Amino acid sequence: MNESAESIAKGFVEAINRHDVDALAELMTEEHCFIDSLGNQVRGRERMRAGWAGYFRMVPDYSIAIDEAYSDGPIAILMGTAHGTYSPDGQRKEENRWKTPVAIRASILMGGVAEGKVAEWRVYADNEPIRRLMARPR
């Protein structure tokens, strides 16, 4: 494998920040598993393609800033902040902007036909800021 788990995980973040759903799907294994901070799991590349597309509609300026990154074999750990604007009506309003610390654990396949693809993307973040915004009456 020519790339490290860290560089592949950072490439995944770059695709997130561009909101490039096709690039994200290309970086996922077919059986890709996304796990959120509550332990909810979504399995499958195509389900996650749809999931990311929906999330980018809900938070059209979502991005992740990575401050630190580490890898050991097929595992990469990224730490930084996630931020965006909750926009249920498609309008970005300053009062709906949020930011939270985030840690990500990415598991990268290191061999076989899916070598270099993200098998698991596990996010650890305090999602309470966006949950509060989602719970507010509109």
C-alpha positions in Angstrom: 0.0 0.0 0.0 1.5 3.3 -1.0 -0.6 5.6 1.3 -0.8 5.5 5.1 -4.0 5.2 6.9 -3.6 8.8 8.1 -3.3 10.2 4.6 -6.4 8.1 3.4 -8.4 9.4 6.4 -7.3 12.9 5.7 -8.4 12.5 2.1 -11.8 11.3 3.3 -12.1 14.5 5.4 -11.1 16.6 2.3 -14.0 14.9 0.4 -16.3 15.7 3.3 -15.2 19.3 3.3 -15.8 19.5 -0.5 -19.2 17.8 0.0 -18.1 15.4 -2.7 -20.4 12.5 -2.2 -19.0 10.6 -5.2 -15.5 10.9 -3.9 -16.6 9.7 -0.4 -18.3 6.7 -1.9 -15.2 5.9 -4.0 -13.1 5.9 -0.8 -15.5 3.5 1.1 -15.5 -0.2 1.0 -18.7 -1.7 -0.3 -19.5 -2.9 3.3 -18.4 0.5 4.8 -19.7 1.1 8.4 -20.4 4.6 9.8 -20.8 4.8 13.5 -21.9 8.1 15.2 -21.2 9.2 18.7 -24.3 7.5 20.1 -23.2 4.2 18.6 -25.8 4.2 15.8 -24.5 2.4 12.7 -25.2 2.7 9.0 -23.7 0.0 6.9 -23.1 -0.1 3.2 -21.5 2.4 0.7 -24.8 3.3 -1.1 -26.6 3.9 2.2 -23.8 6.2 3.3 -23.7 7.9 0.0 -27.4 8.8 0.5 -26.7 9.7 4.2 -23.9 12.1 3.4 -26.0 13.8 0.6 -28.8 14.2 3.1 -26.5 15.6 5.8 -25.0 18.1 3.4 -28.5 19.3 2.6 -29.3 19.8 6.3 -25.9 21.3 7.1 -24.7 22.9 3.8 -21.5 24.3 5.1 -20.5 21.3 7.2 -16.7 20.9 7.5 -14.1 19.3 9.7 -10.8 21.0 10.7 -8.1 18.5 11.7 -5.6 19.7 14.4 -3.9 16.3 15.1 -3.6 13.0 13.3 -2.0 9.7 14.2 -1.9 6.3 12.6 -0.8 2.8 13.5 -1.1 0.3 10.7 -4.7 0.3 9.4 -6.1 2.7 12.1 -6.0 6.5 11.9 -7.1 8.8 14.6 -8.0 12.4 13.7 -8.8 15.1 16.2 -10.1 18.6 15.6 -13.4 20.4 15.3 -16.6 20.0 13.3 -18.8 22.9 12.4 -21.6 24.0 10.2 -25.0 25.7 10.1 -28.2 23.7 10.6 -30.3 24.8 7.7 -33.6 22.8 7.6 -35.2 25.4 5.3 -32.1 25.8 3.1 -31.2 29.2 4.6 -28.0 29.7 6.6 -28.8 31.7 9.6 -26.1 32.8 12.0 -28.1 31.7 15.0 -28.1 28.1 13.7 -24.3 27.9 13.5 -22.6 25.4 15.7 -19.1 24.0 16.4 -17.9 21.1 18.5 -14.8 19.1 19.2 -14.5 15.9 17.2 -12.4 12.7 17.2 -12.6 10.2 14.4 -11.3 6.7 14.3 -10.9 5.4 10.7 -10.2 1.8 9.9 -8.5 1.4 6.4 -8.2 -1.9 4.5 -4.5 -2.6 4.0 -4.8 -5.4 1.4 -7.0 -7.1 -1.1 -9.2 -5.6 -3.9 -10.5 -2.8 -1.5 -7.0 -1.8 -0.3 -6.8 1.8 0.7 -10.5 2.1 1.3 -12.3 3.2 4.5 -14.0 0.2 6.1 -15.2 2.0 9.2 -15.6 5.7 10.1 -16.4 6.2 13.8 -17.1 9.7 15.0 -16.8 10.8 18.6 -18.4 14.3 19.0 -20.7 16.2 21.3 -23.7 16.6 19.0 -25.7 18.5 21.6 -25.2 21.9 19.9 -26.9 20.7 16.7 -29.5 18.7 18.6 -30.6 21.8 20.4 -30.9 23.6 17.1 -32.9 20.8 15.6 -35.3 20.7 18.7 -36.1 24.4 18.5 -39.6 25.3 17.2 -39.5 26.7 13.7 
